[in-house]
């Protein structure tokens, strides 16, 4: 089973668009609010060397920003 986590903040419009896209595709997502979860924020920065959101983790691979093409490729879904 594919594990998908989205690291985001409540005020990020790109995060909202990404989560809506995944929801429309029927992808179950674990949402991680890095504005309140400092351990998750630290993990995200260590893994990506980035402080920007959204970051999507799919089966251990991290994608910085809302990269539809890469997300669809890893999830094996149509855009």
N, C-alpha and C positions, 0 to 999 in steps of 0.2 A: 504494500500500500504506500502511495506517495505521501510523504509528510511535507506540508507547506506551512511556513510561518511567514508572516508579514510584520516587519518591524516598522512602526509608524508613530505619528503623533496625531492628536485629535484635530489639529488646525491645518494639517497638510492637505491641500487639494489633490495632489498627485497620489497621495496615499488613499484618499477616498475613491478616486477613479480606479486605482488598481484593485482595491477590495471589491468594488462594484463589478468590475470586469470578471474577477474570479468567481464571484457569486453567480453572475449570469451564466458562466460556463459550468456551474454546478461543482466547483472545486471547494472542498472543505478546507478552511484556513484557521490556523491558530493565530490570533491577533495579539501582537506584543506592543504595548505602548511604552516606548523608550523615554517618554517625558516623565513617567512615574516609576518605571522599573529600571533602576540604575544598573543592576547586574546584567540585564538584557542589553542595555545601552553599551556597557563595557564589552560584552560579547560581540555585538555588532561592529563596534569600532576595531576590536582586535582582529576579527575575521576579514573585514573589508578595507581597513585603513581609511574609512570614510566616516563622516559625522552626519551626512545627509540621509534623508528618508524620502521615499520608501526603500527598504531593502527586503527582498524576498529570498527566503531560504527554501530550496526544493531539494530534498534528500541530501542535505549537506553542502549543496552548491549555492553560493550567495550571488544575487543579482542586484546591483545598485541601480536605482531609478526604476521607472516603469518601462521596462524593455519588453514590449509585447511579444516581439519575435522570439527572443531568447526564452521567455516564460512559456510560450506555446510549444517551442521546441522541446524543452525539458519535460513538460507535462504531456507531450504527444497529443496536443489538441489543435483544432483549427482556430485561426484568428477570426 
